[in-house]
Amino acid sequence: MGVEFLDIIDLDDARGIMADLFRELYSRCSETVNIDDAVGRVLAEDVESPIDLPPFDRASRDGYAVVASDTFGAGDEKPVRLRCIETVEAGSLPSRRVESGSCTRISTGAPVPEGADAVVMVEYTEVSGEDVYIHRPAYPSQHIAAAGSDIGAGSVLVGGGKVLSPDKIAALSAAGVTSVRVVSRPSVHVISTGNELIEPSGRLEPAKIFDSNSLGISAALRDAGCSVSRGGIVRDDYDELRRGLIEGLGKADLVITSGGTSAGAGDVLADVLEDLGEVVIHGISMKPGKPTIVGVVDGKMVVGLPGFPVAALLVFRSLVEPFLRELSGIKAPEGSVKTLKLAERFHSSRGRVQYALVRVDGQYARPIFKDSGAIAALAGADGYIEVPKNVEILNEGEEVEVVLFENR
């Protein structure tokens, strides 16, 4: 058996459970993609360098490859004279060994010829015919990047779990890596439950309301980098909901429902989940969102969000979206969290984390005092704040962290 019906747990504990579930779920879901298409994806495993980097001893400055001991004592008043035996450009191979008394003109990135153990920068030399005068002494290994000094063959170049940003793509390409195993982008099936719901394209009848949750959550999922399918509206009926969940689990890695999570007589999601698998969370100490439910069926996750639109969106944003973004590699937009001053006093529900919608007014966050079923609250909100469970009052002028729905 799973967690008891409405067995309330702390939000931090719920996040820990969710983290473990997502980690277990997506450790099995990966695919191989071409490096050209890998930017923004999350590596499913460590990538080892197949070669030494650099693959050969190479010059890190333009100058002359020399035997370091030949240059000891060199100075402006008493330069050391060496004979230049060849010139080696980047991309070409040296053909002659550097012996004592000789040197090779070399470009940055070119292979260091045998016998040479240092490079003198061209700024500290002067040339007269085949003779090169060295005005600075060199020490062994000076301005030479040794083979494997960056990374050795077989060493981890980029670790699993990392997002493949352009710099990491460049590093992999430098090692000759052409394809990588990445975490499959999360696929999510969305269902709305409730006898009172009709599609927005339908005709509004008495006692009915248009379904807003499935479209709103689907849009948020796509923004988080997920592939989304919609299962439409399912009635508060055990068999119908069971069929809907089975269908969704067959299509996607994760099923998200809204509605049917509280302890009301008509809410059957917990019973269906216990029948098909296991309920691991049913009740979180947060407001809104207390009746949130999480189950596992055949290794796949089902998340039941509350039915009220404000509660559904806030629970999704705070409890589900961060994990999905981590897996998809789609980070929240830069600047999506701002520190603002509270425009007026706010009373919280002490003992549980509370979320409050706010409207941004210049450098102030103005709370929107409407219940979690008020659609107008979502339409007028710019973001939300999270009030810790041990805080009962936030005073006017107090600084708060506002999570924005979009950059402002």
KALIN-V133817 format. One record per run of one state. SS is the DSSP state (@ for helix, = for strand, . for the rest). FROM is the first residue (numbers start at 1). LEN is the number of residues. Records with the same first field share a line. If there is no record, write none. Layout:
SS=FROM-LEN + FROM-LEN
This chain:
.=1-8 + 10-1 + 27-3 + 38-4 + 44-3 + 49-4 + 54-4 + 60-3 + 67-1 + 72-8 + 89-13 + 107-4 + 112-6 + 129-2 + 135-9 + 146-5 + 152-4 + 159-4 + 164-2 + 175-4 + 184-3 + 194-3 + 199-10 + 211-2 + 224-3 + 235-3 + 252-2 + 259-10 + 277-1 + 283-1 + 285-1 + 288-5 + 298-2 + 306-3 + 329-8 + 343-3 + 348-5 + 362-2 + 368-7 + 381-2 + 388-5 + 395-4 + 405-4
==9-1 + 30-5 + 42-2 + 47-2 + 53-1 + 58-2 + 63-4 + 80-9 + 102-5 + 111-1 + 118-4 + 125-4 + 131-4 + 144-2 + 151-1 + 156-3 + 163-1 + 179-5 + 187-7 + 197-2 + 209-2 + 227-8 + 254-5 + 278-5 + 284-1 + 286-2 + 293-5 + 300-6 + 337-6 + 346-2 + 353-9 + 364-4 + 383-5 + 393-2 + 399-6
@=11-16 + 35-3 + 68-4 + 122-3 + 166-9 + 213-11 + 238-14 + 269-8 + 309-20 + 375-6
